[in-house]
């Protein structure tokens, strides 16, 4: 019986690792498909956000929100962090607001 429990445990571990690898690969494929629909590259969105906020980008991602897909760029400027959303088709800044969560983490 002890031998079978070791084999069962090993089978579960192998299956779990395989399932996790498959899910990660599917997630990466989905990210590639979604971002390929943006007309401007991430680097251009970052430059637009940095110019708008007069600062330096500290993180950026392509995300879906209630208003649709946009580049979300966090920009450090003047001792605060601004969340800048950039339109993925035109490259223009569509919104900008102070990120209160980043401010609270620094305090």
N, CA, C and O atoms as a Tinker XYZ file with bonds, in Angstrom:
   428  protein
     1  N      0.825000   -1.185000    0.000000    73     2
     2  CA     0.000000    0.000000    0.000000    64     1     3
     3  C      0.873000    1.254000    0.000000    63     2     4     5
     4  O      0.565000    2.236000   -0.674000    81     3
     5  N      1.957000    1.207000    0.758000    73     3     6
     6  CA     2.849000    2.357000    0.857000    64     5     7
     7  C      3.436000    2.710000   -0.513000    63     6     8     9
     8  O      3.576000    3.887000   -0.846000    81     7
     9  N      3.775000    1.696000   -1.298000    73     7    10
    10  CA     4.337000    1.902000   -2.624000    64     9    11
    11  C      3.342000    2.627000   -3.529000    63    10    12    13
    12  O      3.728000    3.514000   -4.289000    81    11
    13  N      2.066000    2.253000   -3.451000    73    11    14
    14  CA     1.052000    2.882000   -4.293000    64    13    15
    15  C      0.828000    4.338000   -3.909000    63    14    16    17
    16  O      0.575000    5.167000   -4.784000    81    15
    17  N      0.914000    4.665000   -2.647000    73    15    18
    18  CA     0.704000    6.058000   -2.235000    64    17    19
    19  C      1.827000    6.948000   -2.767000    63    18    20    21
    20  O      1.578000    8.097000   -3.134000    81    19
    21  N      3.069000    6.432000   -2.814000    73    19    22
    22  CA     4.175000    7.199000   -3.388000    64    21    23
    23  C      3.956000    7.417000   -4.884000    63    22    24    25
    24  O      4.180000    8.515000   -5.394000    81    23
    25  N      3.517000    6.364000   -5.588000    73    23    26
    26  CA     3.251000    6.485000   -7.014000    64    25    27
    27  C      2.091000    7.441000   -7.274000    63    26    28    29
    28  O      2.133000    8.227000   -8.221000    81    27
    29  N      1.069000    7.379000   -6.448000    73    27    30
    30  CA    -0.076000    8.285000   -6.596000    64    29    31
    31  C      0.360000    9.725000   -6.376000    63    30    32    33
    32  O     -0.026000   10.624000   -7.124000    81    31
    33  N      1.163000    9.934000   -5.350000    73    31    34
    34  CA     1.656000   11.283000   -5.071000    64    33    35
    35  C      2.485000   11.806000   -6.243000    63    34    36    37
    36  O      2.333000   12.956000   -6.655000    81    35
    37  N      3.352000   10.963000   -6.772000    73    35    38
    38  CA     4.178000   11.350000   -7.910000    64    37    39
    39  C      3.314000   11.683000   -9.122000    63    38    40    41
    40  O      3.588000   12.654000   -9.828000    81    39
    41  N      2.282000   10.895000   -9.370000    73    39    42
    42  CA     1.376000   11.144000  -10.501000    64    41    43
    43  C      0.664000   12.482000  -10.330000    63    42    44    45
    44  O      0.495000   13.223000  -11.298000    81    43
    45  N      0.251000   12.790000   -9.123000    73    43    46
    46  CA    -0.426000   14.072000   -8.850000    64    45    47
    47  C      0.523000   15.238000   -9.096000    63    46    48    49
    48  O      0.135000   16.238000   -9.701000    81    47
    49  N      1.755000   15.117000   -8.634000    73    47    50
    50  CA     2.742000   16.181000   -8.828000    64    49    51
    51  C      3.004000   16.404000  -10.316000    63    50    52    53
    52  O      3.021000   17.545000  -10.778000    81    51
    53  N      3.205000   15.328000  -11.061000    73    51    54
    54  CA     3.470000   15.440000  -12.496000    64    53    55
    55  C      2.278000   16.075000  -13.211000    63    54    56    57
    56  O      2.457000   16.953000  -14.055000    81    55
    57  N      1.074000   15.639000  -12.881000    73    55    58
    58  CA    -0.126000   16.198000  -13.505000    64    57    59
    59  C     -0.270000   17.685000  -13.178000    63    58    60    61
    60  O     -0.572000   18.489000  -14.061000    81    59
    61  N     -0.056000   18.052000  -11.918000    73    59    62
    62  CA    -0.191000   19.447000  -11.502000    64    61    63
    63  C      0.818000   20.336000  -12.212000    63    62    64    65
    64  O      0.474000   21.422000  -12.679000    81    63
    65  N      2.056000   19.881000  -12.293000    73    63    66
    66  CA     3.089000   20.664000  -12.985000    64    65    67
    67  C      2.757000   20.811000  -14.469000    63    66    68    69
    68  O      2.928000   21.886000  -15.043000    81    67
    69  N      2.289000   19.746000  -15.077000    73    67    70
    70  CA     1.916000   19.802000  -16.488000    64    69    71
    71  C      0.757000   20.752000  -16.726000    63    70    72    73
    72  O      0.768000   21.526000  -17.683000    81    71
    73  N     -0.244000   20.695000  -15.857000    73    71    74
    74  CA    -1.400000   21.584000  -15.992000    64    73    75
    75  C     -0.993000   23.033000  -15.798000    63    74    76    77
    76  O     -1.472000   23.910000  -16.517000    81    75
    77  N     -0.120000   23.301000  -14.843000    73    75    78
    78  CA     0.347000   24.672000  -14.602000    64    77    79
    79  C      1.141000   25.194000  -15.792000    63    78    80    81
    80  O      0.980000   26.349000  -16.186000    81    79
    81  N      1.991000   24.358000  -16.364000    73    79    82
    82  CA     2.779000   24.773000  -17.533000    64    81    83
    83  C      1.872000   25.054000  -18.725000    63    82    84    85
    84  O      2.097000   26.015000  -19.461000    81    83
    85  N      0.853000   24.230000  -18.921000    73    83    86
    86  CA    -0.090000   24.437000  -20.024000    64    85    87
    87  C     -0.848000   25.752000  -19.831000    63    86    88    89
    88  O     -1.002000   26.528000  -20.774000    81    87
    89  N     -1.319000   25.997000  -18.605000    73    87    90
    90  CA    -2.062000   27.232000  -18.327000    64    89    91
    91  C     -1.180000   28.453000  -18.525000    63    90    92    93
    92  O     -1.637000   29.460000  -19.065000    81    91
    93  N      0.065000   28.382000  -18.101000    73    91    94
    94  CA     0.982000   29.508000  -18.274000    64    93    95
    95  C      1.235000   29.777000  -19.747000    63    94    96    97
    96  O      1.283000   30.932000  -20.173000    81    95
    97  N      1.397000   28.714000  -20.526000    73    95    98
    98  CA     1.614000   28.886000  -21.956000    64    97    99
    99  C      0.388000   29.487000  -22.621000    63    98   100   101
   100  O      0.522000   30.372000  -23.466000    81    99
   101  N     -0.802000   29.028000  -22.261000    73    99   102
   102  CA    -2.037000   29.567000  -22.831000    64   101   103
   103  C     -2.198000   31.034000  -22.437000    63   102   104   105
   104  O     -2.648000   31.844000  -23.247000    81   103
   105  N     -1.831000   31.387000  -21.194000    73   103   106
   106  CA    -1.911000   32.773000  -20.756000    64   105   107
   107  C     -0.974000   33.657000  -21.555000    63   106   108   109
   108  O     -1.340000   34.771000  -21.931000    81   107
   109  N      0.233000   33.174000  -21.818000    73   107   110
   110  CA     1.201000   33.938000  -22.598000    64   109   111
   111  C      0.714000   34.112000  -24.027000    63   110   112   113
   112  O      0.869000   35.184000  -24.612000    81   111
   113  N      0.122000   33.053000  -24.597000    73   111   114
   114  CA    -0.418000   33.157000  -25.947000    64   113   115
   115  C     -1.547000   34.175000  -25.995000    63   114   116   117
   116  O     -1.642000   34.950000  -26.947000    81   115
   117  N     -2.406000   34.184000  -24.977000    73   115   118
   118  CA    -3.508000   35.143000  -24.925000    64   117   119
   119  C     -2.982000   36.562000  -24.838000    63   118   120   121
   120  O     -3.501000   37.455000  -25.508000    81   119
   121  N     -1.951000   36.787000  -24.017000    73   119   122
   122  CA    -1.353000   38.117000  -23.891000    64   121   123
   123  C     -0.805000   38.591000  -25.226000    63   122   124   125
   124  O     -0.967000   39.757000  -25.589000    81   123
   125  N     -0.162000   37.701000  -25.954000    73   123   126
   126  CA     0.411000   38.064000  -27.249000    64   125   127
   127  C     -0.700000   38.440000  -28.226000    63   126   128   129
   128  O     -0.581000   39.429000  -28.950000    81   127
   129  N     -1.765000   37.667000  -28.251000    73   127   130
   130  CA    -2.874000   37.970000  -29.161000    64   129   131
   131  C     -3.529000   39.302000  -28.830000    63   130   132   133
   132  O     -3.843000   40.079000  -29.733000    81   131
   133  N     -3.737000   39.570000  -27.564000    73   131   134
   134  CA    -4.387000   40.814000  -27.150000    64   133   135
   135  C     -3.505000   42.014000  -27.463000    63   134   136   137
   136  O     -3.977000   42.991000  -28.044000    81   135
   137  N     -2.241000   41.955000  -27.089000    73   135   138
   138  CA    -1.365000   43.108000  -27.310000    64   137   139
   139  C     -1.069000   43.339000  -28.777000    63   138   140   141
   140  O     -0.728000   44.455000  -29.170000    81   139
   141  N     -1.194000   42.304000  -29.596000    73   139   142
   142  CA    -0.933000   42.491000  -31.025000    64   141   143
   143  C     -2.003000   43.355000  -31.686000    63   142   144   145
   144  O     -1.801000   43.841000  -32.799000    81   143
   145  N     -3.126000   43.550000  -31.021000    73   143   146
   146  CA    -4.203000   44.375000  -31.566000    64   145   147
   147  C     -3.966000   45.869000  -31.327000    63   146   148   149
   148  O     -4.617000   46.702000  -31.957000    81   147
   149  N     -3.058000   46.211000  -30.440000    73   147   150
   150  CA    -2.741000   47.623000  -30.177000    64   149   151
   151  C     -1.986000   48.189000  -31.375000    63   150   152   153
   152  O     -1.109000   47.526000  -31.929000    81   151
   153  N     -2.321000   49.394000  -31.767000    73   151   154
   154  CA    -1.659000   50.006000  -32.924000    64   153   155
   155  C     -0.309000   50.624000  -32.585000    63   154   156   157
   156  O      0.561000   50.732000  -33.449000    81   155
   157  N     -0.134000   51.027000  -31.335000    73   155   158
   158  CA     1.152000   51.604000  -30.945000    64   157   159
   159  C      1.867000   50.648000  -29.998000    63   158   160   161
   160  O      1.215000   49.910000  -29.259000    81   159
   161  N      3.182000   50.651000  -30.011000    73   159   162
   162  CA     3.927000   49.766000  -29.105000    64   161   163
   163  C      3.952000   50.317000  -27.675000    63   162   164   165
   164  O      3.728000   51.505000  -27.445000    81   163
   165  N      4.225000   49.439000  -26.744000    73   163   166
   166  CA     4.312000   49.812000  -25.338000    64   165   167
   167  C      5.326000   50.928000  -25.115000    63   166   168   169
   168  O      5.089000   51.826000  -24.306000    81   167
   169  N      6.441000   50.882000  -25.816000    73   167   170
   170  CA     7.479000   51.904000  -25.621000    64   169   171
   171  C      6.957000   53.302000  -25.956000    63   170   172   173
   172  O      7.307000   54.272000  -25.283000    81   171
   173  N      6.130000   53.409000  -26.986000    73   171   174
   174  CA     5.556000   54.706000  -27.346000    64   173   175
   175  C      4.568000   55.173000  -26.276000    63   174   176   177
   176  O      4.513000   56.362000  -25.963000    81   175
   177  N      3.791000   54.249000  -25.716000    73   175   178
   178  CA     2.858000   54.596000  -24.648000    64   177   179
   179  C      3.611000   55.086000  -23.413000    63   178   180   181
   180  O      3.182000   56.030000  -22.750000    81   179
   181  N      4.727000   54.444000  -23.112000    73   179   182
   182  CA     5.539000   54.856000  -21.958000    64   181   183
   183  C      6.077000   56.267000  -22.171000    63   182   184   185
   184  O      6.036000   57.089000  -21.256000    81   183
   185  N      6.580000   56.554000  -23.368000    73   183   186
   186  CA     7.107000   57.898000  -23.641000    64   185   187
   187  C      6.007000   58.957000  -23.508000    63   186   188   189
   188  O      6.249000   60.032000  -22.961000    81   187
   189  N      4.809000   58.662000  -24.001000    73   187   190
   190  CA     3.692000   59.613000  -23.892000    64   189   191
   191  C      3.334000   59.858000  -22.430000    63   190   192   193
   192  O      3.083000   60.996000  -22.036000    81   191
   193  N      3.311000   58.803000  -21.628000    73   191   194
   194  CA     2.978000   58.931000  -20.210000    64   193   195
   195  C      4.050000   59.723000  -19.462000    63   194   196   197
   196  O      3.732000   60.566000  -18.625000    81   195
   197  N      5.324000   59.449000  -19.766000    73   195   198
   198  CA     6.415000   60.180000  -19.106000    64   197   199
   199  C      6.364000   61.667000  -19.452000    63   198   200   201
   200  O      6.557000   62.511000  -18.577000    81   199
   201  N      6.107000   61.995000  -20.715000    73   199   202
   202  CA     5.983000   63.406000  -21.110000    64   201   203
   203  C      4.816000   64.070000  -20.388000    63   202   204   205
   204  O      4.938000   65.182000  -19.875000    81   203
   205  N      3.689000   63.372000  -20.357000    73   203   206
   206  CA     2.486000   63.920000  -19.730000    64   205   207
   207  C      2.704000   64.222000  -18.242000    63   206   208   209
   208  O      2.317000   65.284000  -17.754000    81   207
   209  N      3.321000   63.287000  -17.537000    73   207   210
   210  CA     3.498000   63.416000  -16.090000    64   209   211
   211  C      4.825000   64.053000  -15.705000    63   210   212   213
   212  O      5.078000   64.289000  -14.524000    81   211
   213  N      5.671000   64.333000  -16.688000    73   211   214
   214  CA     6.987000   64.907000  -16.433000    64   213   215
   215  C      7.754000   64.067000  -15.403000    63   214   216   217
   216  O      8.227000   64.579000  -14.388000    81   215
   217  N      7.863000   62.766000  -15.692000    73   215   218
   218  CA     8.536000   61.868000  -14.763000    64   217   219
   219  C      9.084000   60.657000  -15.478000    63   218   220   221
   220  O      9.265000   60.661000  -16.695000    81   219
   221  N      9.349000   59.612000  -14.700000    73   219   222
   222  CA     9.915000   58.363000  -15.220000    64   221   223
   223  C      8.962000   57.205000  -14.931000    63   222   224   225
   224  O      8.444000   57.080000  -13.822000    81   223
   225  N      8.738000   56.369000  -15.929000    73   223   226
   226  CA     7.877000   55.202000  -15.769000    64   225   227
   227  C      8.536000   54.195000  -14.836000    63   226   228   229
   228  O      9.734000   53.930000  -14.926000    81   227
   229  N      7.727000   53.640000  -13.937000    73   227   230
   230  CA     8.233000   52.616000  -13.026000    64   229   231
   231  C      7.600000   51.260000  -13.303000    63   230   232   233
   232  O      8.126000   50.236000  -12.868000    81   231
   233  N      6.491000   51.238000  -14.011000    73   231   234
   234  CA     5.898000   49.988000  -14.480000    64   233   235
   235  C      4.847000   50.318000  -15.541000    63   234   236   237
   236  O      4.289000   51.415000  -15.566000    81   235
   237  N      4.596000   49.354000  -16.404000    73   235   238
   238  CA     3.619000   49.549000  -17.475000    64   237   239
   239  C      3.038000   48.212000  -17.878000    63   238   240   241
   240  O      3.719000   47.188000  -17.837000    81   239
   241  N      1.774000   48.227000  -18.266000    73   239   242
   242  CA     1.130000   47.013000  -18.740000    64   241   243
   243  C     -0.038000   47.358000  -19.651000    63   242   244   245
   244  O     -0.528000   48.487000  -19.659000    81   243
   245  N     -0.464000   46.387000  -20.400000    73   243   246
   246  CA    -1.608000   46.515000  -21.281000    64   245   247
   247  C     -2.754000   45.832000  -20.573000    63   246   248   249
   248  O     -2.696000   44.628000  -20.322000    81   247
   249  N     -3.804000   46.583000  -20.242000    73   247   250
   250  CA    -4.860000   45.996000  -19.427000    64   249   251
   251  C     -6.244000   46.371000  -19.920000    63   250   252   253
   252  O     -6.429000   47.349000  -20.645000    81   251
   253  N     -7.204000   45.569000  -19.509000    73   251   254
   254  CA    -8.601000   45.806000  -19.853000    64   253   255
   255  C     -9.316000   46.355000  -18.630000    63   254   256   257
   256  O     -9.235000   45.782000  -17.543000    81   255
   257  N    -10.007000   47.455000  -18.810000    73   255   258
   258  CA   -10.792000   48.058000  -17.736000    64   257   259
   259  C    -12.204000   48.308000  -18.262000    63   258   260   261
   260  O    -12.547000   47.873000  -19.362000    81   259
   261  N    -12.999000   48.991000  -17.495000    73   259   262
   262  CA   -14.398000   49.211000  -17.880000    64   261   263
   263  C    -14.535000   49.977000  -19.196000    63   262   264   265
   264  O    -15.522000   49.801000  -19.911000    81   263
   265  N    -13.574000   50.810000  -19.518000    73   263   266
   266  CA   -13.634000   51.591000  -20.751000    64   265   267
   267  C    -12.944000   50.908000  -21.926000    63   266   268   269
   268  O    -12.870000   51.478000  -23.014000    81   267
   269  N    -12.448000   49.715000  -21.724000    73   267   270
   270  CA   -11.780000   48.980000  -22.792000    64   269   271
   271  C    -10.294000   48.829000  -22.530000    63   270   272   273
   272  O     -9.817000   49.081000  -21.423000    81   271
   273  N     -9.563000   48.411000  -23.565000    73   271   274
   274  CA    -8.134000   48.172000  -23.454000    64   273   275
   275  C     -7.361000   49.479000  -23.475000    63   274   276   277
   276  O     -7.713000   50.413000  -24.196000    81   275
   277  N     -6.303000   49.532000  -22.674000    73   275   278
   278  CA    -5.432000   50.707000  -22.633000    64   277   279
   279  C     -4.099000   50.310000  -22.016000    63   278   280   281
   280  O     -3.993000   49.304000  -21.315000    81   279
   281  N     -3.090000   51.119000  -22.294000    73   279   282
   282  CA    -1.819000   50.963000  -21.601000    64   281   283
   283  C     -1.943000   51.693000  -20.274000    63   282   284   285
   284  O     -2.352000   52.853000  -20.233000    81   283
   285  N     -1.592000   51.017000  -19.196000    73   283   286
   286  CA    -1.577000   51.622000  -17.868000    64   285   287
   287  C     -0.116000   51.790000  -17.480000    63   286   288   289
   288  O      0.620000   50.813000  -17.345000    81   287
   289  N      0.295000   53.042000  -17.303000    73   287   290
   290  CA     1.695000   53.335000  -17.006000    64   289   291
   291  C      1.763000   54.072000  -15.674000    63   290   292   293
   292  O      1.125000   55.110000  -15.503000    81   291
   293  N      2.527000   53.544000  -14.740000    73   291   294
   294  CA     2.765000   54.220000  -13.468000    64   293   295
   295  C      4.024000   55.060000  -13.636000    63   294   296   297
   296  O      5.080000   54.551000  -14.010000    81   295
   297  N      3.894000   56.373000  -13.352000    73   295   298
   298  CA     5.001000   57.305000  -13.549000    64   297   299
   299  C      5.320000   57.989000  -12.226000    63   298   300   301
   300  O      4.435000   58.557000  -11.585000    81   299
   301  N      6.595000   57.934000  -11.817000    73   299   302
   302  CA     7.052000   58.641000  -10.624000    64   301   303
   303  C      7.409000   60.056000  -11.030000    63   302   304   305
   304  O      8.206000   60.282000  -11.940000    81   303
   305  N      6.793000   61.017000  -10.326000    73   303   306
   306  CA     7.020000   62.420000  -10.654000    64   305   307
   307  C      6.823000   63.286000   -9.420000    63   306   308   309
   308  O      5.759000   63.260000   -8.802000    81   307
   309  N      7.833000   64.043000   -9.066000    73   307   310
   310  CA     7.708000   64.980000   -7.957000    64   309   311
   311  C      7.316000   64.356000   -6.637000    63   310   312   313
   312  O      6.522000   64.941000   -5.900000    81   311
   313  N      7.837000   63.202000   -6.319000    73   311   314
   314  CA     7.554000   62.573000   -5.031000    64   313   315
   315  C      6.234000   61.828000   -4.975000    63   314   316   317
   316  O      5.837000   61.369000   -3.904000    81   315
   317  N      5.542000   61.695000   -6.100000    73   315   318
   318  CA     4.311000   60.910000   -6.108000    64   317   319
   319  C      4.282000   60.015000   -7.344000    63   318   320   321
   320  O      5.095000   60.163000   -8.256000    81   319
   321  N      3.346000   59.099000   -7.354000    73   319   322
   322  CA     3.190000   58.192000   -8.480000    64   321   323
   323  C      1.848000   58.481000   -9.144000    63   322   324   325
   324  O      0.811000   58.549000   -8.483000    81   323
   325  N      1.888000   58.647000  -10.457000    73   323   326
   326  CA     0.668000   58.889000  -11.221000    64   325   327
   327  C      0.349000   57.675000  -12.072000    63   326   328   329
   328  O      1.238000   57.080000  -12.680000    81   327
   329  N     -0.921000   57.313000  -12.111000    73   327   330
   330  CA    -1.391000   56.269000  -13.011000    64   329   331
   331  C     -1.869000   56.960000  -14.280000    63   330   332   333
   332  O     -2.839000   57.719000  -14.262000    81   331
   333  N     -1.184000   56.690000  -15.371000    73   331   334
   334  CA    -1.494000   57.331000  -16.646000    64   333   335
   335  C     -2.003000   56.258000  -17.598000    63   334   336   337
   336  O     -1.345000   55.238000  -17.803000    81   335
   337  N     -3.178000   56.491000  -18.178000    73   335   338
   338  CA    -3.745000   55.563000  -19.162000    64   337   339
   339  C     -3.553000   56.149000  -20.552000    63   338   340   341
   340  O     -3.866000   57.313000  -20.803000    81   339
   341  N     -3.032000   55.319000  -21.451000    73   339   342
   342  CA    -2.722000   55.755000  -22.811000    64   341   343
   343  C     -3.534000   54.909000  -23.798000    63   342   344   345
   344  O     -3.566000   53.682000  -23.708000    81   343
   345  N     -4.186000   55.597000  -24.739000    73   343   346
   346  CA    -4.982000   54.923000  -25.757000    64   345   347
   347  C     -4.068000   54.078000  -26.646000    63   346   348   349
   348  O     -3.087000   54.598000  -27.176000    81   347
   349  N     -4.371000   52.775000  -26.824000    73   347   350
   350  CA    -3.496000   51.896000  -27.595000    64   349   351
   351  C     -3.570000   52.106000  -29.103000    63   350   352   353
   352  O     -2.750000   51.563000  -29.844000    81   351
   353  N     -4.532000   52.880000  -29.559000    73   351   354
   354  CA    -4.662000   53.130000  -30.996000    64   353   355
   355  C     -4.049000   54.459000  -31.413000    63   354   356   357
   356  O     -3.421000   54.552000  -32.467000    81   355
   357  N     -4.230000   55.495000  -30.584000    73   355   358
   358  CA    -3.736000   56.825000  -30.954000    64   357   359
   359  C     -2.458000   57.230000  -30.244000    63   358   360   361
   360  O     -1.722000   58.088000  -30.730000    81   359
   361  N     -2.184000   56.614000  -29.086000    73   359   362
   362  CA    -1.000000   56.986000  -28.312000    64   361   363
   363  C     -1.202000   58.223000  -27.459000    63   362   364   365
   364  O     -0.242000   58.762000  -26.906000    81   363
   365  N     -2.449000   58.682000  -27.345000    73   363   366
   366  CA    -2.722000   59.873000  -26.528000    64   365   367
   367  C     -3.095000   59.469000  -25.108000    63   366   368   369
   368  O     -3.637000   58.389000  -24.876000    81   367
   369  N     -2.797000   60.351000  -24.167000    73   367   370
   370  CA    -3.141000   60.122000  -22.769000    64   369   371
   371  C     -4.645000   60.357000  -22.614000    63   370   372   373
   372  O     -5.161000   61.410000  -22.988000    81   371
   373  N     -5.335000   59.366000  -22.059000    73   371   374
   374  CA    -6.778000   59.488000  -21.884000    64   373   375
   375  C     -7.164000   59.805000  -20.448000    63   374   376   377
   376  O     -8.257000   60.316000  -20.202000    81   375
   377  N     -6.282000   59.510000  -19.494000    73   375   378
   378  CA    -6.546000   59.884000  -18.105000    64   377   379
   379  C     -5.251000   59.822000  -17.307000    63   378   380   381
   380  O     -4.279000   59.170000  -17.687000    81   379
   381  N     -5.284000   60.530000  -16.187000    73   379   382
   382  CA    -4.129000   60.551000  -15.299000    64   381   383
   383  C     -4.627000   60.882000  -13.895000    63   382   384   385
   384  O     -5.404000   61.817000  -13.703000    81   383
   385  N     -4.168000   60.103000  -12.920000    73   383   386
   386  CA    -4.548000   60.377000  -11.530000    64   385   387
   387  C     -3.455000   59.882000  -10.601000    63   386   388   389
   388  O     -2.672000   58.999000  -10.951000    81   387
   389  N     -3.416000   60.462000   -9.418000    73   387   390
   390  CA    -2.422000   60.041000   -8.440000    64   389   391
   391  C     -2.762000   58.652000   -7.928000    63   390   392   393
   392  O     -3.925000   58.353000   -7.656000    81   391
   393  N     -1.768000   57.818000   -7.798000    73   391   394
   394  CA    -1.940000   56.454000   -7.297000    64   393   395
   395  C     -1.796000   56.497000   -5.782000    63   394   396   397
   396  O     -0.682000   56.536000   -5.259000    81   395
   397  N     -2.907000   56.490000   -5.091000    73   395   398
   398  CA    -2.908000   56.575000   -3.615000    64   397   399
   399  C     -2.284000   55.340000   -2.981000    63   398   400   401
   400  O     -1.652000   55.445000   -1.930000    81   399
   401  N     -2.446000   54.177000   -3.594000    73   399   402
   402  CA    -1.885000   52.935000   -3.027000    64   401   403
   403  C     -0.364000   53.003000   -2.990000    63   402   404   405
   404  O      0.244000   52.590000   -2.003000    81   403
   405  N      0.264000   53.516000   -4.048000    73   403   406
   406  CA     1.717000   53.633000   -4.049000    64   405   407
   407  C      2.177000   54.633000   -3.004000    63   406   408   409
   408  O      3.223000   54.437000   -2.386000    81   407
   409  N      1.422000   55.696000   -2.791000    73   407   410
   410  CA     1.791000   56.675000   -1.782000    64   409   411
   411  C      1.722000   56.049000   -0.401000    63   410   412   413
   412  O      2.610000   56.272000    0.423000    81   411
   413  N      0.671000   55.262000   -0.131000    73   411   414
   414  CA     0.501000   54.625000    1.170000    64   413   415
   415  C      1.598000   53.607000    1.435000    63   414   416   417
   416  O      2.012000   53.441000    2.583000    81   415
   417  N      2.082000   52.914000    0.397000    73   415   418
   418  CA     3.145000   51.915000    0.579000    64   417   419
   419  C      4.446000   52.572000    0.985000    63   418   420   421
   420  O      5.242000   51.957000    1.694000    81   419
   421  N      4.691000   53.810000    0.557000    73   419   422
   422  CA     5.930000   54.508000    0.888000    64   421   423
   423  C      5.913000   55.049000    2.306000    63   422   424   425
   424  O      6.975000   55.212000    2.908000    81   423
   425  N      4.742000   55.333000    2.858000    73   423   426
   426  CA     4.637000   55.929000    4.205000    64   425   427
   427  C      4.919000   54.950000    5.305000    63   426   428
   428  O      4.868000   55.310000    6.480000    81   427
